Amino acid sequence: MAKELKKKNIFIFQHYTDPFEISSMSNSMFNKNMDFNRSGEDFDNALIISKEIRKFGLAFRNSVWDASGQEALRKGQLAMMYTGSWGVSNLMSWVPEMEGMWRATELPLSLSGYQGGAAAGIVNTSKNKDLAWEYIQSITNLLNPSMDKSKQQYLGGQDLIPLINQSVNNSSSLYPSPIDNDLDNIWNRRVIMMIESDNSDAIDLKKTGEFIELFTEADRTRLAKFIQP
């Protein structure tokens, strides 16, 4: 698809790292045992696709968060973007004249994840779990989710709620930890290094996992003490 659209100067990737960003929406840096979690078939595919995007120049190489990216949206040069459900508001602001022309769908590669937002939880030692759960339901509209009619109208009448519920209910591998944010820059640098490398994909992914586990060994050991078996 990307190769065919490029012939018309239309892109579906902002950067050649997009496949890794999509895969990372579904997999936190570490699993529940604090082992490196960004490996396996999804990331193998992400690396292969990213290298193809770079090789054939299939990335627009600018972001929708920049003026040039938003201009590309207006001109129809950028035909796809990856965002949370809140991204509809951004499109409404950036390209209001394109009302009815956009639709939302699930992530490619059979992935399901999140991007941004807030989370609420109940501590294991709470003595009022039932009351806490009622409160969480009330602040998140879990029982009666709704979608702003203006957003639905912008998407040509599409209601995002079924799509969001489908994504939320899919199994994922998300186990946030306090050191995730500190590792973002390291992960991003390693991603670029792997994509630009001529080494074996499997070797590069293995080395990245080993590097991050070694770099965080002391922190992960301390955190493991607070994880329920």
Secondary structure, DSSP 8 states (H G I E B T S, - for coil): -HHHHHTTT-BSBSSTTHHHHHHHTTB-SB-TTS-B-S-SHHHHHHHHHHHHHHHTT-B--S-TTSHHHHHHHHHT-B------TTHHHHHHHH-GGGTTS------STT-----S-------TT-S-HHHHHHHHHHHHTSSS----HHHHHHTTT---HHHHHHHHHS--B----TTHHHHHHHHHHHHHHHHH--S-HHHHHHHHHHHHHHHTHHHHHHHHTTS--
